[in-house]
Amino acid sequence: MKIAPGNQIDHTVLKKGIYISRIDDDITTYDIRLRLPNREPVLTNAAMHTTEHLFKAHIKDTEFSDNIIYFGPMGSRTGYYLLTRSLSDSYTINLIKETFQFIADYWGVVPGASPKECANCVDHNLPQAKEEARAFLKIIENWEKSDLKYPVKDEETE
């Protein structure tokens, strides 16, 4: 069985941050990791769901919104995937920072969270989403293109 590139990373050394999971032609998949896999509690469904709604609402208003293919939660509940088309890594990092700042600062009704628009409209938590965004902003504050590679275990120190 062929293993997807994102499944070849060493989750025992993975840190919080933003990583390139894969590149397929002009599409880049970013791994936005808010939790240390298997080492700390996962994100709550409600916080993840609210973050997803706010992230999508914010990126619709950006200059290159047509270049955003997908944003959604990881099944492991440790972060999100963002798929972009023909956007530079530097632009994407800044977009992620701006969007998490938007979430951290947001007050009001969660966009798209009505029964007509959302399949699980009761499972939202804005205060938790804001708290998660603030914590992640501290992690990625100085993140840049050179930080996008997954960490690897140092074989010499094992």
C-alpha positions in Angstrom: 0.0 0.0 0.0 1.3 3.5 -0.9 1.7 5.8 2.1 0.7 9.4 1.7 3.5 11.9 2.3 1.8 13.4 5.3 1.6 10.0 7.0 5.4 9.6 6.7 6.2 12.3 9.3 7.4 11.3 12.7 4.6 12.4 15.0 6.8 11.8 18.1 9.0 14.8 17.2 6.3 16.9 15.5 5.9 20.4 17.0 3.2 23.0 16.8 3.4 25.2 13.8 2.9 25.4 10.0 4.4 22.8 7.7 4.2 21.9 4.0 2.5 18.5 4.0 2.7 18.0 0.2 3.0 19.8 -3.1 1.0 18.5 -6.2 1.7 20.7 -9.2 0.4 24.1 -8.2 -1.4 22.9 -5.1 0.3 23.1 -1.7 -1.2 21.4 1.3 -0.2 23.1 4.6 -0.3 21.3 7.9 -1.4 23.8 10.6 -0.6 22.0 13.8 -2.0 23.4 17.0 -1.4 20.3 19.3 1.5 18.0 19.9 0.2 14.6 18.6 -0.2 12.0 21.3 1.4 14.3 23.9 -1.4 16.6 24.9 -5.2 16.8 24.8 -6.7 17.3 21.3 -8.8 20.3 20.3 -12.4 20.2 21.2 -14.9 19.7 18.4 -16.7 22.9 19.2 -13.5 25.0 19.1 -12.4 23.3 15.9 -15.8 23.8 14.3 -15.9 27.5 15.2 -12.3 28.1 14.0 -13.2 26.4 10.7 -16.2 28.8 10.2 -14.3 31.9 11.1 -11.2 30.9 9.1 -13.4 30.4 6.0 -15.3 33.6 6.5 -12.1 35.6 6.8 -10.3 34.2 3.8 -13.3 34.9 1.6 -12.4 38.6 2.0 -8.8 38.2 1.0 -7.2 39.3 -2.2 -6.5 35.8 -3.4 -9.6 34.0 -2.0 -10.0 32.1 -5.3 -6.7 30.5 -4.7 -7.9 28.8 -1.5 -9.1 25.3 -2.3 -9.9 23.9 1.1 -9.5 24.5 4.9 -10.7 21.9 7.3 -9.9 19.9 10.5 -7.6 16.9 10.8 -9.3 13.8 11.9 -6.8 13.6 14.8 -8.1 16.9 16.1 -4.6 18.2 16.4 -4.9 20.9 13.7 -6.1 21.8 10.2 -5.2 21.4 6.5 -5.1 24.4 4.2 -4.8 23.7 0.5 -3.8 26.6 -1.8 -3.3 27.0 -5.5 -0.4 29.1 -6.9 0.2 31.1 -3.7 3.7 31.8 -2.3 4.6 30.2 1.0 5.3 33.7 2.5 1.9 35.0 1.5 0.3 31.8 2.9 2.1 32.1 6.2 1.0 35.8 6.5 -2.6 34.8 5.6 -2.6 32.2 8.3 -1.2 34.7 10.9 -3.8 37.3 9.8 -6.6 34.8 9.9 -5.8 33.5 13.4 -5.5 37.1 14.6 -9.0 37.7 13.1 -10.3 34.7 15.1 -8.5 35.9 18.3 -10.1 39.3 18.0 -13.5 38.3 16.7 -16.7 39.0 18.7 -20.2 38.4 17.4 -22.3 35.7 15.8 -20.3 32.8 14.3 -20.7 33.2 10.5 -22.6 30.4 8.8 -23.7 28.8 12.1 -27.5 28.9 11.7 -29.5 25.7 11.3 -30.1 26.6 7.6 -26.3 27.0 6.9 -24.6 24.5 9.3 -25.2 20.7 9.7 -24.2 20.9 13.4 -25.0 24.5 14.4 -25.2 23.8 18.2 -21.5 22.6 18.3 -19.7 25.9 18.4 -17.6 27.6 21.1 -16.3 31.1 20.2 -14.4 31.7 23.5 -12.5 28.4 23.0 -11.7 29.2 19.4 -10.4 32.6 20.4 -8.3 31.1 23.1 -6.8 28.5 20.7 -6.1 31.2 18.1 -4.3 33.4 20.7 -2.1 30.4 21.8 -1.3 29.5 18.2 -0.4 33.0 17.3 2.4 32.9 20.0 3.8 29.8 18.3 3.8 31.2 14.8 4.6 34.8 15.6 8.0 34.6 13.9 7.2 31.7 11.5 8.7 32.1 8.1 9.3 30.0 4.9 12.4 28.3 6.4 10.2 26.9 9.2 7.9 25.0 6.9 9.8 21.7 6.9 8.7 19.0 9.3 11.1 18.4 12.2 13.0 15.1 12.1 14.5 13.1 14.9 18.2 13.6 15.3 19.6 10.1 14.7 22.9 10.8 16.5 21.2 11.6 19.9 19.1 8.5 20.1 
